[in-house]
Amino acid sequence: MTDKTWAEIDDYLTGALLAPDPVLDEALADSAAGGLPSIAVAPNQGKLLHLLARMAGARTILEIGTLGGYSTIWLARALPPGGKLVTCEYDPKHAEVAKANLARAGFGEDVAEIRVGAALDTLPTLSGPFDFVFIDADKVNLANYVRASLELARPGTTIVVDNVVRQGRVTDAGSTDPNVRGAREMFDLLAAEPRLDATAVQTVGTKGHDGFVLALVR
């Protein structure tokens, strides 16, 4: 199996199960045109987030790491009428692209609110609880983001953390890569935190070899 095969399978699964979606396609195109890095979740992973949020019955969603708003749109579409999403983005340029993409998708700030600035500064200013949390920001602070999310959660809150396998390098205890070290610190926290019940799944696809954490607040 190769990256090419993984990508071909993702393309097949997306074509088989996801209807064409010009709004999402335009969000990716505008993100690329704006010079944003091509690190948004894959379409089938976006649909997974959407389904998980619906299964959780989420009326309030917190996202840490907006980028161009691609995953934000998937999550906002899972909200029931009257639901609310707050998404944290460090880069003002990214936030502007995301704001335009969300508006085109039909989500104004009354539904999907972007908070610009360092998430660890923003999160203490938010009022919870949130029913669903998606963490997809810098990996150095993954443990800190989980800790902050717990303070904004309730029993039953779902927390998803993306990009935790690091192309398999997460197994290297001696790694000097700050992203790997950040992921390992987060796993140590998950193992020791009595308020969380968690698992992790490795994935392959258009984004290569990676994985995500799925956790439930006890």
C-alpha positions, 0 to 999 in steps of 0.5 A: 500500500502506498500514499497513492493508493490511500488517496485513490481509496479516499477519492472513491469513498468520497465519490461514493458517499458524499454528494458534490458540494460547491460551497465546500469546494469553494471554501478550499479554493479560496483558502488556496487562493489566499495562500493558506496551507493545504492542511484542511481535513479530507472531505470524508473526515469532515463528514465524520466530524459532522456525523459525530457532532450530530450523534452527540446531539451537539447544540454548542460546538467549540473548534480550536484551529479554524484555518479557512473554515472548511471543517467549521462548515462541516461542524456548523451544518451539524447544529440544530436551529438555535445552535452555536459554534465558536472557533478559535484562530490565531492568524487574522488572515486565516480568520478573514478567509474563514469568515467569508467562507462561512458567510457563503455557506450561510453561517453568520456570526450569530451561528459561527463566531470566530475568535482571533488570537492565541487560543490559550488566551481566548479559551479562558474568556469563553463560557461553556459548556460545549457539547462537542470540541474539535482540536486541530491547532498547533500540536505543541499545545495539544495537552494544553488545549485538552486541559482548557477544553475540559474546563469548558466541557460537561459530562458527556462532552465529546472531544476530537483531537486531530493529527496525533500519529504524526506519520507514525513518529508518535512512537518515538520516545526520543523524538526532538520534534516539538509536534511529536513531543506535543502529541506524546504529552497529550497522550500522557494526559489522556492516560492520567486524566480521570475525567476522560475516557479516550481512544485513538485511531490511526488513519491513512488517506489523502493526508497520509498516515495520521490519526485522531483521538476520540474522547468522552468526558465522564 
